Amino acid sequence: MAMPPLDALPFAIEVEGLEREFKGGIRAVDGLDLAVSAGEIYGFLGPNGAGKTTSVRILTTLLRPTAGVARVAGHDVVSDADAVRRQIGVALQEAAIDPLMTGRELLRMQGALHGLRGAVARERAGELLERVGLTQAGDRRVGGYSGGMRRRLDLAMTLVGDPRIIFLDEPTTGLDPRSRRTMWQLIRDLVAGGVTIFLTTQYLEEADQLADRIAVLDHGKLVAEGTPEELKRRIPGGHVRLRFADTRGLESAAHALGGAMRDEAALTLQVPSDASLRSLKNLLDRLDDESIEVDELTVHTPDLDDVFLALTGQLDKDKEPVR
C-alpha cells in the first residue's frame, strides 16, 4: 500500500504527553509534547540526562513509552512500529561499521537488508557513494577512512532505504571544521529533497546553523521551543551598538535615548534592545527626529549558549558538552 506524502500529514512527527519511567521511579521523559513539520530540521537540545536519548529511542521504536502517544510519518510507534521503521533512517553517533569491509561492500550489505539484490544493489551503492562524495574511496577498507568519511558513509547507509524521516545523533562530533561544513551541506541537501531531519547535537553553533526550530529539553520536560532567533530574543542581554563620528553626535544621542551605556573612547552607545524590527524602527525614528547621524549600527543578540544556560542552568564550556 502506497504511503501518503509527508506533506499531506498534519506533522511528520507528533508526540503527545509522552512519558518513560524506569525502575526506581526515574522518569526520563515527563509529559513531552512535540510537533515536527515535514521537510524541516528540528533541533533537539538538552544537557546530559535531560531525556533526549530516551525520547529518540521511543521515536525510533527501540523503546516503549510508559504513557502518551508518539506518531512518526502518521504511524503509532507502538502499535504500528514496522510501518514506522519503513519510513525512517537512524544515524547514531557510534555507528557499527566493520573496518575490514569497503564502503561499497557495506552499502551493498545494507541494501540487502532492504531487499535489494544484484545489479540494483550495486547501482544503489554507487549512487549513494557519489551523493556523499565517497566514490573514489568506495573500494577502500573503512578502517582507513577519516572521521568525516566515516560519518558520510554512515549517512549514506541511512539513505539506502530512501527514508522520509532521518534521526541524526550528533552527526559531526569529532569532525574538523571543513568536514563539519561538508556534513552540514549534505543535511541541507536532504531537506531540500523533502526529507525531515530530527537532529540531536552537542554543538550549539550546529543547531543555530541548521535547525529551522529547536526544542530544549531539561529533566524530561520541554522547557522551550522555537526558531533559533525566537529563542535568543527570550533571553535578556540583547543590544544595539551605535558608533558616532564625533563626540557631539555621541552626546546628542546619549541625551535623546537615555539609559544607554556610553563608551566615550570608542564613541559608542550600547542601547538595550530585543533586536526586533519594531524596536529597531523605534530607535531609528528617535534618532531621525533629533537629526542625529549614526556612523555605524550593529545588532547584538544572545547566542544559543546564553539560551541554553538560562533555560537549563547546566552549560559549562570548560566541562561536559551538551548531550
Summary of the structure (lengths in Angstrom):
residues: 323
radius of gyration: 24.1
end to end distance: 38.3
largest distance: 78.9
contacts: 1016
relative contact order: 0.14
helix: 37%
strand: 25%
